Amino acid sequence: MPEEEQEINDSDELYERLVLTIDKGQEPLRIDKFLMRRIEGATRSKIQQGIDNELVLVNDKPVKNNYKVKPQDRIIVYDSHAPESGEIVPEPVPLNIVFEDDSILIINKPAGMVVHPGSGNPGGTLVNGVAYYLRKQNPGLDEHQLMRFGLVHRIDKNTSGLLVMAKNQKAMTDLAKQFFEHTVHRRYIALVWGDFEEQEGTINAHVGRHKRFRKFFTAYPDGDYGKEAITHYRVLERFNYVTLVECRLETGRTHQIRVHMQLIGHPLFNDDSYGGDRIVAGTVFTKYKQFVDNSFALCPRQALHAKELGFIHPVTRKPVHFESDLPEDMNNVIEKWRKYILPR
C-alpha cells in the first residue's frame, strides 16, 4: 500500500492536498484508475478533470490521464473544499472591487459579510454577489460557465479586507498552489489587548478545532493536534492597555491570528469568541469601563483587517501587490485610544 500524507484540515486556504508515494510492488496502472481506488468518493470524471487542470502532479509535474503510475512515484492531488457551484445563486450583493482583469478579482470585503454560503448563511454572501456581477457583465453566460470562477481562500465574517478570486480555471489552479505553498504575502492589522515587552516576534503553534467546543478553534503548542500555524507580528503603536500590531501569515489556518493572539495573552480587541470582548488590561473602575464600552460600540467586531495581499499573477507571472485602507470602525477606535493615552 502507498504511504499517505493527507494534509487536510480546517483552513482559510480552500484547497486540501493528498500526497501518495507509490510502493515498490505497484503494477503499472492508469493514474485515473489508481486515484479512484485511493480517494474515497472520487469519481473518474472529477479525477480526470483535476488531471486536465494540472491539479494532479506526479514527481512535481503535471501528467495526462493515460499516465501509468510506477513504483516510487510521488503523487500530489489538490482538491477544493469550497462550495459546489450548484449551491451558488446569483444575488445583487454590493461589492468593492479594487482590481479586475481577465483572470482575477481583488475584492475589499467589509466586516459582517460572509464569504461563501454555508450552514446558517445560504445566501447574501460575497460569492453570491460575484456570481451576480459576472452574469451582469456577461448576460449570455449559462449556469455552467457562470460558475467558472474560483474561491481559493477566505477571511472571517467579521474581519474586513482583501480577498482574491479567480475568474477561470487556470488562474484558480495557479493561485490555489501559491496559497498552499505559503508563497502569498498577507499582512493584517490588528488592535489587541495589552502591551508587549518585545517589538516583534513569531508564534509557532498548531491550530485546530477545539476538542469540546467544535465551533471554535484553539492552539496546540506541542503540535499534538491541528495543523502547523505560523504568525509573525510586529508592534506598530502602543496605547498602554491595547496595542496596534501587524501580523504576517506564513500559514492560513481558520481563526489563526485570533487564536495565536489569545495564546500569548493578547486577544483581539472586541473578539467575542476568544476573550477580547471584556476588559483584559487596565483597572475596572467606572470611568475606564465606560471608555472601553464606548470603544466596543465604535468597533462592534474583532479589530482585524486584511490590509495587504501579494502574489504572482497567474498569467503575467509578475508580482502583484494590493493594499486597502483601514475601515472607519477600526480607524475610529484606534483614534479614541490614541487620544486616551495623551497627557491631560
ABEGO torsion letter per residue (X at the ends): XBBBBBBBBBBABABBBBBBBBBAABBBBBAAAAAAAABBGBBAAAAAAAAAAGABBBGGBBBBAABBBBBGBBBBBBBBABBBAAABBBBBBBBBBABBBAABBBBBBBBGBBABBBBGBABGBAAAAAAAAAAAABAABBAAAAAABBBABBBBAABBEBBBBBABAAAAAAAAAAAAAGABBBBBBBBBBEBBABABBBBBBBBBBBAABAABBBBBAAGABEBBBBBBBBBABBAGABBBBBBBBABBBBGAAAAAAAAAGBBBBGBAAAGAABBABEBABAAAAAAAAAAAAABABBBBBBABBBBBBAAAGBBBBBBBBBBAAAAAAAAAAAAAABBX
